[in-house]
Amino acid sequence: MDAAKDFLESTEERADLNQYWFSPLTVAAFVAEITEGATPPARSAAAALVSSPSVYFSLPEDTRKNCKVLDYDRQWASDPGFVFYDFNAPEELPQELRGAFDFILIDPPFITREVWEKYAITARYLACDGARFLCTTIAENASMMSELLGLHPVKFRPGIPNLVYQYSIYVNYPSQRLEELNPEIDEEDWQAAKPVAVALSEPERPLGTGQGTPLDTEEVASFVETPDMRLLAELRRQLFHTKRALEAIQAPLQMALRRSSNGSAGSGGGQAAGSAAAKVKEVHLAAKEALGSLDAWLSEHQAEVANAMDNTSGTSPSAAREHWHLPELESLLETFELSPDWSARCRASAAKLFQRSNQALRRPAGGVLQRSL
């Protein structure tokens, strides 16, 4: 998944286009769905990635050459697979794309029926007979997704680090992978719990994880962020930054372990082992700095976070630190050692931290969004 890492680290999200990239684990799951389910298996899948550049640019090169990315953002126009796409003109696409794809992945910038009706037109335009669909939107849109495209929700929910709302995935085909929980997001079966109520009686809600042309202001009611919404979005950014810093230790740590085991094989091996160890020390220090930044932010905003999350994050500073696993993470980094066991504990701690961040999504929408007058 080097391509995914390169894209996520080098491509900034554009808030004006509602761009919010999927997490690396989610991207990996989507890439696997495309590549492992190709029909016939002897060839690469022909996939259309609609408003989903993070997935397109994470595909293996031999797969990507058979795929297209349909997007409003022309920053990728030089890529041979780019096709300009405006959802307000859902069939203004090259004729050669009609019925050309056996996998359609759609991740719109908005969650409303008006927008999804247009994306559904595009989906049917692109799909060949028997095409598989994978789409993302909120859980409350389940009946709409069934009506428009015959899709059903799965257990795996996508990680979208910088988006305050939690999305669900809808498909029209069986997938063992997607019928398992995403460990970044859920520890328990979210489908068995009562979904969070979202007031969808409003005509439009400009939130999403993809990108496309924003709706005209005369077509859509205007919404504004509340202080709680901004706070929880920043909380997730802080948590994800720390998680990424912890994960960044893994690759150089594994390299150092390999080179350390060969360090006695001549001076060259010893120099390589020393260089790898220095890199581990560098990323380890970066992780400690990220954790310190998270600790300072949570300390400054502890009362606000507790209030925004209905006190689920702890009512005292010590309880809040325990809730976000800060003592455990501090102990982990302080007891660093060049060993497979420490590497495994680091992975587990990073996963637990991101699971905690999912709690920022579990509060009633009425306290997150307010209509501007």
CORFENJO-V141246 format. One record per pair of residues at least 6 apart in sequence whose ideal C-beta (glycine too) atoms are under 6 Angstrom apart, sorted by the first residue. I is the first residue (numbers start at 1). J is the second residue. D is the distance in whole Angstrom. If there is no record, write none. Layout:
<<I & J & D> <I & J & D>>
//
This chain:
<<1 & 28 & 5> <3 & 58 & 5> <4 & 24 & 6> <4 & 27 & 5> <4 & 58 & 4> <7 & 54 & 6> <7 & 57 & 4> <7 & 58 & 6> <8 & 21 & 6> <13 & 19 & 4> <13 & 20 & 6> <17 & 73 & 6> <17 & 211 & 4> <18 & 109 & 4> <18 & 208 & 5> <18 & 211 & 6> <19 & 211 & 5> <20 & 160 & 5> <20 & 162 & 5> <20 & 163 & 4> <20 & 209 & 5> <21 & 54 & 4> <22 & 54 & 5> <22 & 158 & 6> <22 & 160 & 6> <23 & 159 & 3> <23 & 161 & 6> <25 & 159 & 6> <25 & 184 & 5> <26 & 158 & 4> <26 & 159 & 5> <27 & 54 & 6> <27 & 55 & 6> <27 & 58 & 5> <30 & 55 & 5> <31 & 58 & 6> <31 & 59 & 6> <34 & 45 & 5> <34 & 47 & 5> <34 & 103 & 5> <35 & 63 & 5> <38 & 44 & 6> <38 & 45 & 4> <39 & 102 & 6> <44 & 62 & 6> <44 & 63 & 4> <44 & 66 & 5> <45 & 103 & 5> <46 & 66 & 5> <46 & 101 & 5> <46 & 102 & 6> <47 & 67 & 4> <47 & 103 & 4> <48 & 68 & 5> <48 & 101 & 4> <48 & 104 & 5> <48 & 126 & 5> <49 & 55 & 5> <49 & 56 & 4> <49 & 69 & 5> <49 & 105 & 5> <50 & 70 & 5> <50 & 106 & 4> <51 & 71 & 6> <51 & 107 & 5> <51 & 108 & 6> <51 & 210 & 3> <51 & 211 & 6> <51 & 212 & 6> <52 & 105 & 5> <52 & 107 & 4> <53 & 69 & 5> <53 & 71 & 6> <55 & 105 & 6> <56 & 69 & 4> <67 & 81 & 6> <68 & 81 & 5> <68 & 83 & 5> <69 & 81 & 5> <69 & 82 & 6> <70 & 83 & 5> <70 & 85 & 4> <71 & 85 & 6> <72 & 86 & 6> <72 & 211 & 6> <72 & 212 & 5> <72 & 213 & 5> <73 & 211 & 5> <76 & 82 & 5> <86 & 213 & 5> <87 & 118 & 5> <87 & 119 & 6> <87 & 212 & 5> <90 & 118 & 4> <90 & 121 & 4> <90 & 122 & 4> <91 & 125 & 5> <97 & 126 & 6> <98 & 125 & 6> <99 & 128 & 5> <101 & 126 & 5> <102 & 128 & 5> <102 & 131 & 5> <103 & 132 & 5> <104 & 123 & 5> <104 & 126 & 6> <104 & 127 & 6> <104 & 131 & 6> <104 & 133 & 5> <105 & 134 & 5> <106 & 119 & 5> <106 & 135 & 5> <107 & 136 & 5> <107 & 209 & 5> <107 & 210 & 4> <108 & 115 & 6> <108 & 119 & 5> <108 & 208 & 5> <108 & 210 & 5> <109 & 208 & 4> <109 & 210 & 5> <109 & 211 & 5> <109 & 212 & 5> <110 & 206 & 6> <110 & 208 & 5> <111 & 137 & 5> <111 & 138 & 5> <111 & 205 & 6> <111 & 207 & 6> <112 & 204 & 5> <113 & 144 & 6> <120 & 148 & 4> <120 & 149 & 5> <132 & 173 & 5> <133 & 149 & 6> <133 & 151 & 6> <133 & 172 & 5> <134 & 171 & 5> <135 & 170 & 5> <136 & 158 & 6> <136 & 167 & 5> <136 & 169 & 6> <139 & 168 & 5> <139 & 195 & 5> <140 & 198 & 5> <140 & 200 & 6> <142 & 153 & 6> <145 & 151 & 4> <145 & 170 & 4> <150 & 172 & 6> <151 & 170 & 4> <151 & 172 & 5> <153 & 168 & 5> <153 & 170 & 6> <154 & 169 & 5> <154 & 171 & 6> <154 & 178 & 4> <154 & 179 & 6> <155 & 179 & 5> <155 & 181 & 5> <156 & 169 & 6> <156 & 178 & 4> <156 & 182 & 5> <157 & 168 & 6> <157 & 182 & 5> <157 & 185 & 5> <158 & 167 & 5> <159 & 184 & 4> <159 & 185 & 6> <160 & 209 & 5> <161 & 240 & 4> <162 & 237 & 6> <163 & 209 & 6> <164 & 229 & 6> <164 & 232 & 6> <164 & 233 & 5> <165 & 207 & 6> <166 & 361 & 4> <183 & 351 & 6> <184 & 354 & 5> <185 & 358 & 5> <187 & 355 & 6> <198 & 365 & 4> <202 & 221 & 6> <203 & 221 & 5> <204 & 220 & 4> <204 & 221 & 6> <222 & 372 & 5> <223 & 369 & 5> <223 & 371 & 6> <224 & 372 & 4> <226 & 370 & 5> <228 & 308 & 4> <228 & 367 & 6> <229 & 368 & 5> <231 & 304 & 6> <231 & 308 & 5> <232 & 308 & 6> <232 & 360 & 4> <235 & 360 & 5> <236 & 357 & 5> <236 & 360 & 5> <238 & 294 & 5> <238 & 297 & 5> <239 & 353 & 6> <239 & 357 & 4> <241 & 290 & 6> <242 & 290 & 5> <242 & 291 & 6> <242 & 294 & 5> <243 & 350 & 5> <243 & 353 & 5> <243 & 354 & 5> <245 & 286 & 6> <245 & 287 & 4> <245 & 290 & 4> <246 & 287 & 5> <246 & 346 & 6> <246 & 350 & 4> <247 & 350 & 5> <248 & 283 & 5> <249 & 283 & 5> <249 & 284 & 6> <249 & 287 & 6> <252 & 279 & 4> <252 & 280 & 5> <252 & 283 & 6> <253 & 280 & 5> <253 & 343 & 5> <255 & 276 & 5> <256 & 276 & 4> <256 & 277 & 5> <256 & 280 & 5> <256 & 338 & 6> <259 & 272 & 5> <259 & 273 & 4> <259 & 276 & 5> <260 & 273 & 5> <262 & 269 & 5> <263 & 269 & 5> <263 & 270 & 5> <263 & 273 & 4> <284 & 336 & 6> <288 & 333 & 5> <291 & 329 & 5> <295 & 326 & 6> <302 & 317 & 6> <302 & 320 & 5> <305 & 313 & 5> <306 & 313 & 5> <306 & 315 & 6> <313 & 320 & 6> <313 & 323 & 5> <314 & 320 & 4> <314 & 323 & 4> <324 & 356 & 6> <325 & 352 & 6> <325 & 353 & 6> <329 & 349 & 6> <332 & 349 & 5>>
//
